Each structure stands twice: as structure tokens, then as C-alpha cells.
Amino acid sequence: MLLPLMLWGQEDFISHYEYGEMLYANPRGVSCSQCHGKNGEGQMIVEYRDIQGKQVLRGSDIRRDSLAVMINAVNSYHEVMPRYYLTDEEVEAIYDYIKIKNQEYLLSFD
Ligand code: HEC
């Protein structure tokens, strides 16, 4: 518990971007990247068969989501995605990390 607090106060040692990168990979729970991909582009979680045939469960593309959507998603219960206990500042760091990481992709929508 002490480590993240220390990191937060020490912008010199770890940048906001690195902090977001760290939280995206290790958000005190299952890594976001396991379902939303390395950069938030989304990826396959599991493939299975039921009576309708082959099914694919995917984590969504979150690269274009707003900060409000992200805070809401992280703080609520879903069928697949776990609920996290991250502060708004922590979610914002993840949000900023994804925006910076996908700068070029996001520019193509302007
Ligand atoms: C076990 C897989 C899994 C993990 C881990 C996970 N998600 Fe999700 N997430 C999903 C799925 C699937 C959805 C689609 C909605 C649902 O849950 O049915 C979703 C929805 C979302 C959404 C809502 C908007 C959208 O475009 O679908 C956001 C934002 C989001 N996740 C961000 C995150 C962040 C940030 C983390 C890490 C703190 C995370 N997720 C971890 C599977 C996951």
C-alpha cells in the first residue's frame, strides 16, 4: 500500500505516463491488458463452443473512451470485467497513458 502512495508523490522518479502504464498492467487486480490488449485496442479473452457453435469473448477497444466512461466502467460491476478499487486519479493516469500510447491512431479521427 505504501509503494503506490510514494510513487504518486514523486513525479521526479516516475512520470505520470509511467504511472499510468504501471497501473494499466497492474491495477491491484487482473491486468487491464489481459482483456483490452497491450494498448487498449481490445483482444480475444476466450473462445468456446456452445449450442450455437463457436463463440468468441472479446475485451472491447477502449482507446476512444472518455475519462468519465472509464471511471464509470472501472467502478461498476459487469458480467466479465472485474470491479476495481482505483481512485479517480489512478484511472486518469491509465486514461492518459492510453491516450498518449495511441496518439497517432487517435489523430486519424480529428
Ligand atoms: C476479464 C477481462 C477484463 C479486464 C481484466 C478488464 N476489462 Fe474492461 N471490459 C471488459 C469487457 C468484456 C467489457 C465490455 C463490458 C462488459 O463487461 O460486458 C469491458 C468494458 C470496459 C470499459 C467500458 C467501455 C467499453 O468501451 O466497453 C472500459 C473503459 C474498460 N473496460 C476499461 C478497463 C480498465 C481500465 C481495466 C483495468 C483497470 C479493465 N477494463 C479490465 C473486460 C475486462
Boltz pocket constraint, residues with backbone or C-beta under 6 A from the ligand:
constraints:
  - pocket:
      binder: B
      contacts: [[A, 23], [A, 24], [A, 27], [A, 30], [A, 31], [A, 32], [A, 33], [A, 34], [A, 35], [A, 36], [A, 45], [A, 58], [A, 59], [A, 60], [A, 61], [A, 62], [A, 65], [A, 66], [A, 69], [A, 70], [A, 71], [A, 73], [A, 74], [A, 78], [A, 79], [A, 80], [A, 81], [A, 82], [A, 84], [A, 94]]
      max_distance: 6.0
